[in-house]
């Protein structure tokens, strides 16, 4: 079993015991602090959900921040090997957080930005118990050719990507949308004009609504 990840957490905005969990996965060279403040915004949409933002398992080569895997070589096979190595860390973290909060196995959603988005798409669709939702911002679908054979369930996915992204081209999310639909996975895709590699008010609003629907009645 891999070493257990750790990172910042936020309790439910409404107080009391949580009824759900949102796990936030940061991008390359950042850490859990990069996304945890999303709890302040999305906590208004899902006030009974706790938020947790783990630090990725490996140090970034620059010496600053963390990474889920190295991108020194971006060949598809190397990227796939990297996400497969990192997935057990995220799997174990999700299970541990659900147990710590005394939540059912399905009472969680996953969100990721950039490399974190690649992580949640890959890991979330292969977990034995489906997340309520997977939100992937400015990311990509790694190993799309393996998805149909390996996916465990059709968890609903939200893709959000800036059309002016110069770090991860918007075409990566457009390709992901096509592959996910081909695998019969329900997808909502939002492509934001003039937005670069980041999250803007449109993405925040769409993400909050997606989480609200995911946890409604649950």
Residue pairs with C-beta under 8 A, 6 or more apart in sequence:
1 88
1 92
2 57
2 88
2 89
2 92
3 57
3 89
4 92
4 93
4 96
5 54
5 55
5 56
5 57
5 89
5 90
5 92
5 93
6 54
6 55
7 31
7 32
7 33
7 36
7 52
7 53
7 54
7 55
8 32
8 33
8 36
8 52
8 53
9 36
9 50
9 51
9 52
9 53
10 36
10 39
10 40
10 43
10 50
10 51
10 52
11 18
11 50
12 18
12 19
12 43
12 47
12 48
12 49
12 50
13 39
13 40
13 43
13 44
13 47
14 47
14 48
16 48
17 101
17 102
18 48
18 49
18 50
18 101
18 103
19 48
19 49
19 103
19 107
19 215
19 218
20 46
20 48
20 49
20 50
20 103
20 107
20 108
20 109
20 132
20 215
20 218
21 49
21 50
21 51
21 52
21 94
21 97
21 98
21 101
21 103
21 107
21 108
21 109
22 39
22 42
22 46
22 49
22 50
22 51
22 52
22 108
22 109
22 110
22 111
22 211
23 51
23 52
23 53
23 54
23 90
23 93
23 94
23 97
23 108
23 109
23 110
23 111
23 120
24 32
24 35
24 36
24 38
24 39
24 51
24 52
24 53
24 111
24 112
24 116
25 35
25 53
25 54
25 56
25 68
25 90
25 110
25 111
25 112
25 113
25 116
25 117
25 119
25 120
26 32
26 34
26 35
26 53
26 55
26 56
26 66
26 112
26 113
26 115
26 116
27 34
27 112
27 113
27 114
27 115
27 116
27 117
27 138
28 60
28 65
28 67
28 68
28 71
28 114
28 115
29 60
29 62
29 64
29 65
29 66
29 67
30 65
30 66
31 55
31 56
31 65
31 66
32 53
32 54
32 55
33 53
34 53
34 113
35 53
35 111
35 113
35 116
36 51
36 53
38 51
38 111
38 204
38 207
39 51
41 204
41 208
42 49
42 51
42 204
42 207
42 208
42 211
43 49
43 51
44 208
45 208
45 209
45 211
45 212
46 208
46 211
46 212
46 215
48 215
49 109
49 211
49 215
50 101
52 93
52 97
54 90
54 93
55 66
56 66
56 67
56 68
56 86
56 89
56 115
56 116
57 66
57 68
57 86
57 89
58 66
58 67
58 68
58 69
58 70
58 86
59 65
59 66
59 67
60 66
60 67
61 67
61 70
61 72
67 115
68 82
68 83
68 86
68 115
68 116
68 118
68 119
69 79
69 81
69 82
69 83
69 85
69 86
69 115
70 82
71 79
71 82
71 115
76 142
76 143
79 118
79 142
80 142
80 143
80 146
83 118
83 119
83 122
83 123
83 142
83 143
84 122
86 119
87 119
87 122
87 123
87 126
90 119
90 120
90 123
91 123
91 127
94 108
94 110
94 127
97 108
98 104
98 105
98 107
98 108
105 129
106 129
106 130
106 131
106 132
107 132
107 218
108 131
108 132
109 131
109 132
109 133
109 134
109 135
109 211
109 214
109 215
110 120
110 123
110 124
110 131
110 133
110 134
110 135
111 120
111 134
111 135
111 136
111 137
111 207
112 118
112 119
112 120
112 121
112 135
112 136
112 137
112 139
113 137
113 138
113 139
113 199
114 137
114 138
114 139
114 167
114 168
114 197
115 139
116 139
117 136
117 137
117 138
117 139
117 140
118 136
118 139
118 140
118 141
118 142
120 134
120 135
120 136
120 139
121 134
121 136
121 139
121 140
121 141
121 142
121 157
121 176
122 141
122 142
122 143
124 130
124 131
124 134
124 155
125 134
125 147
125 150
125 151
125 152
125 153
125 155
125 185
126 150
126 151
126 152
127 152
127 153
128 152
130 152
130 153
130 154
130 155
131 155
132 155
132 156
132 214
132 215
132 218
133 155
133 156
133 157
133 158
133 210
133 211
133 213
133 214
134 155
134 156
134 157
134 158
135 157
135 158
135 160
135 207
135 210
135 211
136 157
136 158
136 159
136 160
136 173
136 176
137 160
137 161
137 199
137 203
137 207
138 160
138 161
138 162
138 165
138 167
138 168
138 173
138 197
138 198
138 199
139 159
139 161
139 168
139 172
139 173
139 176
140 168
140 172
140 173
140 175
140 176
141 147
141 172
141 175
141 176
141 179
141 180
144 175
144 176
144 179
147 179
147 180
147 183
148 182
148 183
151 183
151 185
154 183
154 184
154 185
154 186
155 185
156 185
156 186
156 187
156 188
156 210
156 214
157 180
157 185
157 186
157 187
157 188
158 187
158 188
158 189
158 190
158 206
158 207
158 210
159 173
159 176
159 177
159 180
159 187
159 188
159 189
159 190
160 173
160 189
160 190
160 191
160 192
160 199
160 202
160 203
160 206
160 207
161 168
161 170
161 172
161 173
161 174
161 189
161 190
161 191
161 192
162 170
162 191
162 192
162 194
162 195
162 196
162 197
162 198
162 200
163 170
163 191
163 192
163 193
163 194
163 195
164 170
164 193
164 194
164 195
164 196
165 195
165 196
165 197
166 196
166 197
167 196
167 197
168 197
170 191
173 189
173 191
174 189
174 191
177 187
177 189
180 187
181 187
188 206
188 210
190 202
190 203
190 206
192 200
192 202
192 203
195 202
195 203
199 207
